[in-house]
């Protein structure tokens, strides 16, 4: 089992989260500049400033001591979550025109949307670089071997069968098969098979298996019990690499949404949720496996960061976008009291979520087991 020094967890965590927060906030910042909005503060991290400077545009760039996020505070904002300052309308006309609240709703929506979109674009670029360096996986969705006593064997699948669709989704590569069943909690899957000139339809229930990675972390996934022949990778140019990486990013977004739906509906336990401590732990482990593995992990976290920020919760970008959608439809902003209560609810929801994931994170590194042994 690889031995991960303690310092590597901290360094790798900052190496992953720092650039991703910067990319996210820079998306807000640069689109705000394009829209003519002045940024008062660009912060990586929260709390007391440990390093900072002010540029010629009057924007203060700073690094806070708590590296768990960041923000861009535009002119006219009361705080880091873009609540309007009560005095912004009293500013001189020239200054007022460069404030965030004075912008038309479509500009404000673009500025807010830019953060998550930049996270997705960042992931696409990382995947594109990997695709150009190593090739695009193109292993055909053809069964090379069927494992004994597996769901596939029970359903009568054979070596040489080509899996055409699973639950209506077209399978273009063997990787698509794994993605279609691995995180679907072992639910029955409807599979369309091409066997020579025949087309067959079978329904099988994937089996849940438990695995441990090189660091001893336990995970579960669903499998149908098939293997491919030798993997196939195809060299691609920049355009095809970007097209393929965009599809890979969209597949991860779809998978993230599916897993979130399982949490919401109670199909998946909230014990599986993780937060900053788990990300730090995984960052150190990925770094121990190599810089390439860590960069790929950063792309995965970037997708999750973009997706989470699009959730329609006040205080998140998605919450702002929901209010802007209301304003665009009704031709007027939501009542201030409604916005205030929504932000209070959003704050309470996020704090509750952070407590849950922190509890889970501490359990994942054995804190509660150690306390139990001490008490016992």
Secondary structure, DSSP 8 states (H G I E B T S, - for coil): -----HHHHHHHHHHHHHHHHHHHHHHHHHHHHHTT--EEEEEEEEEEEEEEEE-TTS-EEEEEEEEEEEEEEETTBSSTT--B-TTGGGS-HHHHTTSSTTS-HHHHHHHHHHHHHHHHHHHHHHHHHHHHHH-EE---SB-SEE-TTSHHHHTT--TT-EEEEETTEE--SHHHHHHHHTTTTT-EEEEEEEETTEEEEEEEE-EEEEEE-TT--EEEEEE--EE-SS--EE---HHHHHHHHHHHHHHHHHHHHHHHHHHHTTSS-GGG---HHHHHHHHHHHHHH-HHHHHHHHHHHHHHHHHHHTSS-TTSHHHHHHHHHHHHHHSS---HHHHHHHHHHHHHHHHHHHHHHHHHHHHHTTHHHHHHHHH-
